[in-house]
């Protein structure tokens, strides 16, 4: 097969894989937050979100990861010179870590389907940003392909990760503030009803 077709198919599967990874963790967050809803909304939301998780994970997530590996290794075997380049080894390490990230998502998926919610929505939001860090690292390594560029790319990746973590932290603080304000409004409304 022409190398360009292999590369095209590899990129298509990579894009689909990252889309699944990003969205599955968002669904984990929503399912975790659904556990705090009232007794009417909680089972309905949980059931619907678990169905969405299952379809996303087994129709897009796993097939995309498998396709990524099939066409990625096919490209390597079609052009073994790639293995003599340091950036390729760093990329393969990042892809290996991404595969471990995928397996951790599988573990969280199984837990949630069994009604176990070990992680808070805040921890899951931080976990979600780890996928973005892998995406940035892999893209920089593939595009830059030089030692100096890789160094700057990795430094940029860590800076980017720090900024993402800060944004998640600020989001959490803002959300807590909004929740307190809502509780205060509810409390005043209930006090007003009791007085009348």
N, C-alpha and C positions, 0 to 999 in steps of 0.2 A: 504494500500500500504506500502511496505517496506520503512523505513525511509531513507535508502541509495538512493533509487530511487527518493524520494522527494527531497533530498539534491542535487542530480545530476541535476534534472530538474531545480531546483531553481538556481543553479550556471550557467547553460547554459543560462537561461533567463537573469540573471544578466550581464553576459559577453556581450550578444547581446544588452542589454539596454545601457550599458556604451559605446559600439561601436557606437550606434546610437547617443547618446548624444555628444560624441566627434566629430563625423563627421558632424552632423547637424550644429554645431556652426562654423566649418570650412566652410561649405557651406554658412552660413550667412556672413562670412567674405568675401568670394569670390564674393558673390552677391553684397555686399556693394561696394567692390572695382571695380566691373564691371560698376558701375554708373559713374565712372570717365573716362571710355573709350570713344573713338570717337563715333559719331552718327551711324556708321555702325556696330561696334562691340558691343556696349552697349545693344541694344535690343536682339541680337542673344544670347549673353552670359547670359543676365538676364533670358530670356525664358528657356534656357537649364538648368541653375542652379535652377530655381524654379521648374522645372519638377523633377530634382534630389532630391530636398528637399522634395517634396510631396511623392515620392516613398519611400524614406528612412524613413520619419516620420510615414507614415501610414502603411507601410508594415513591418518595423522592430521596430521603436521607440515605438509606442503605444502598439503593441502586446507584446513586450518584457517587458515593464513596468508592464502590466497587468499580464503576466505570472510570473514575479518576485513576485508580491504581492500574487497571488493565491497560489503558491507553498511555499512561505515564511510563510504565515499564516497557511497553512496546516501543515507545519513543527512545528510551535508553538503549534497548537492544538494537534498534535501528541505527543508532549513532553512539557507539561506545566511547567515542572521544569525549563526550560530555562528562564521563566519570573521572577524567583527568583534571577537571576544573574545580578549584576549591569552592566556588560559589554553589556548584551543584550538590556537593556534599552537605553544605550548610542548609540548602533548600531541602534535601532529603531528611535531614535531622528535624527541621521545622515540620515537614509533612508527617514524620513519625510522631511528633508531639501532637499534631493535629488529629492523628488517628487515635491517640490516647484520649484526647478531648472528646472525640466522637464516642469512644467506649464509655467515658464517664457520663455522657448524655444518655447513653443506653441504660446505664445503671440508675440514673435519676428517673428515667422514663418508667422502668420496671417498678421502682419504689412508689411512684405516684399512682400507677395502675393498681397497686396493692393498698392504696390509702395511706402510704407513709410519706410524710412531708418533712424531711429532715432539715432542709435549708430554708432560711427566711427569704422573702422576696428581695431583700437588699443583697444577700450573699449571691443569689442567682443573678442579680443585675451585674455584680462584679464578675461573676463567672462568664456572663454573656460577653463582656468586653474582652475577655481573653481570646475569643474567636477573632475579634477585630485585630488584635495584636498579631496573631498568626497570619492573617490576611496581609497586613502591612509588611511584615517580615518577608513573606514569600514573594510578594510582588516586587519589593525592592531588590531581592536577591536575583530574581529572574531578569529584571529589566536592566539593572546596573552592571552586574557581572564583573566587578573589579574589586580588588581588596580594599582600596581606599573608599570606594563607593559603598562597599558592604559595611565598613566601619561606621560611616556616616549614616547609612541606612539603619543599622542596629541602634546607634545612639538616638536617631530620630524615632525608632520604634519604641524605645524605653521612654522617651519624652512624651510620645503620643499616648502610651499606656498610662503615664502619670496624669496627663490631662484628662483622659477618660475616667480614671478613678476619681479625680477631683470633681468632675461633672456628676458622677453617680452619687458621690457624697453630698454635694450641694442639692441634688434632686431629692435625696432622702430627707435632708433637713427641711427643705421647703414643703415636702409632703407631710412631715410631722407637724409643722406649723399650721398647715391648712386643716389637718385632722383635729388639732386642738381648737382651732377657731370654730370648726363645725360642731364639736362637742359643746363648746361654750354657747353657741347659738341654740342648740338643742336643749341644753340645760335651762337657758333663759325662757325658751318657749314652753317647756314643761312646767317651770315655776309660775309662768303667767297663767297657764291653764288651771293649775292648782289653786291660785289665788281667786280665780273667777268663779 
